[in-house]
Amino acid sequence: MTTPSAPVTHPRSWLRIGLAAVLLACAGALYFGHFHILPAGYSTQIYFAAHTHFRESLIAPWAASEMRPRRVDQTVSATPKVSLVQSSVQWTTPAGEVNYESAGLYGVNRETRTNVGDYGNRKRTGQFLFPIHTQPQKYELWDPYYTGPRQCLFIREEMKAGLKVFLFTCDAEDIEDTAGYTALPDVPEVFDANSDGSGYVWVEPISGVIVDFLDYGKSYFVDRESREPKGDFYWWTAWYSPETAAAQLKLAQEARRRILLKERWLPIGLALAAVLALIFPAAAWRPPRR
């Protein structure tokens, strides 16, 4: 009597196990990996609109005007870890006359978007840009809009065009701004210039993109010896231009979809494929009878 042979695992089962392991490894790499670094060719132009009141000296009359501020970022070099970004802000009249300008070279950590203190034309701290996966917490933001850091405090969640955003207040205090106002007759011969500001930014948290912006500020003369304020000479209210607000919203939506695809949907899909590879039915294989 012939004794029935025990079922033998089909050789393809090992292939399925290997495939599942590879799929799970890829899913883990995507989920835990850090692939959303600042592009080596990062560049951007941000346009604002502003109402201002300005006087050239403490005895000059105030004049109201409309301004067209613009921020330009351009990467000049990049390593795998750090980008050097030339960044500037110009405040111009509708006729194109430059009223204020500041510029600097920023060293930016490509993964965290923080300023790297040993790079750039001066030592800076805080964020150059809000990070990927912005958290509802306090941030220090040091970008070219002000020549010093702003303290940004999370307030609440809001919705903009169907997109969840984080609202932050951003405050700047006693920012040394003399270099931007040397065209004034008393700067820097008689006075230095400082600036204060307070405003809001709306940040899409997955991408870290600022989708809307509002800022109130003033600049004032400071006695060079006593460091006492001597009087305001510039007031402003600034916000994103409609074109910039629309472009930033689209940028945030696209970046959010791309990040979620890589960090959530692709890993889930690969994990499901691994499970299917393991449970896919396979008939037991018996060696042929002789």
Stockholm file with secondary structure:
# STOCKHOLM 1.0

chainA/1-290         MTTPSAPVTHPRSWLRIGLAAVLLACAGALYFGHFHILPAGYSTQIYFAAHTHFRESLIAPWAASEMRPRRVDQTVSATPKVSLVQSSVQWTTPAGEVNYESAGLYGVNRETRTNVGDYGNRKRTGQFLFPIHTQPQKYELWDPYYTGPRQCLFIREEMKAGLKVFLFTCDAEDIEDTAGYTALPDVPEVFDANSDGSGYVWVEPISGVIVDFLDYGKSYFVDRESREPKGDFYWWTAWYSPETAAAQLKLAQEARRRILLKERWLPIGLALAAVLALIFPAAAWRPPRR
#=GR chainA/1-290 SS CCCCCCCBCCHHHHHHHHHHHHHHHHHHHHHHCCCCCCCTTCEEEEEEEEEEEECSSTTSCCEEEEEEEEEEEEEEEECSSEEEEEEEEEEECTTCCEEEEEEEEEEEETTTCBBCTTSSSSCCCSBSSCCTTCCSSCEEECCTTSSSCEEEEEEEEEEETTEEEEEEEEEEEEEECGGGGTTSTTTTTTEEEEEEEEEEEEEETTTTEEEEEEEEEEEEEEETTTCCEEEEEEEEEEEECHHHHHHHHHHHHHHHHHHHIIIIIHHHHHHHHHHHHHHSCCCCBCCCCC
#=GC SS_cons         CCCCCCCBCCHHHHHHHHHHHHHHHHHHHHHHCCCCCCCTTCEEEEEEEEEEEECSSTTSCCEEEEEEEEEEEEEEEECSSEEEEEEEEEEECTTCCEEEEEEEEEEEETTTCBBCTTSSSSCCCSBSSCCTTCCSSCEEECCTTSSSCEEEEEEEEEEETTEEEEEEEEEEEEEECGGGGTTSTTTTTTEEEEEEEEEEEEEETTTTEEEEEEEEEEEEEEETTTCCEEEEEEEEEEEECHHHHHHHHHHHHHHHHHHHIIIIIHHHHHHHHHHHHHHSCCCCBCCCCC
//
